[in-house]
Amino acid sequence: MSNPTKHDCEIREKEISGIYEIKPEIHADHRGHLNLTNTSELLIKHDLNINWKEEYHSYTKNKFCIKGLYIQLEPYVETKMITAINGDSLWVNVDLRENSSTFGKWTSTLLSGKLNNSVYVSGGFANGCVSLTENVDLFVKADNFYSVEHGVGIKWDDKDLDIDWRIGNNTPIVSKWHDNFESLENFKELIGKH
C-alpha cells in the first residue's frame, strides 16, 4: 500500500428514507488493502446516530441461508450498521415505522467483502439477509441492547412483501424459528395499524 493521506467514504440514502449505503475508498497493493471502517465523522455530518451499544460478528457458512426478518419493539428499537467483511450477502430492510409513507415497503443492499461496504439502518425497520456466497462474514453494530422479549419477526416469504431474495429457483436454508415468524398483516394488528 502506498501512503494514503486521506481515507474517504461515500454515503448515499436509499430509495426509502432512513437507509444509507456507505462505500469506503479502498487503498490496495500487492500486500493487501486498507480502508476506513469507523465512519463516525461522516455519519455525524449526515445527523446519523453513532452511539453504538453492542457489536456482533455474524458468520454464515452456507450459500442461500435466509435470516430474518427481525425487529425489536419499543423501548428496544435498534439502529444498526452492517459492514461486509467476507463474501456476498443481500441485506433486506422492511419499513415498519408506524407513521411512515413507505410502511410495508422494502429495499435491499448488496454487501460485498470485496467492497467492504456498509448499510446504515435507522430504527423501525425489520432486518433480514441472505448469503449469496459461502462463508459470509458481517460486522454488525447496534445502538440498543438485544431483548428477546421485545423481538418479533415478519415471515421472509410474506406474499404481501414479495421480496426478491435473489436466490432464483434454489431452496433457501431457513431456521424453524424464522420460518414461523408472523405475516405482515399480523404485525399490523400487533402495533394497531390498519
Order of alpha helices (4+ residues) and beta strands (2+ residues): beta-beta-beta-beta-alpha-beta-beta-beta-beta-beta-beta-beta-beta-beta-beta-alpha-alpha
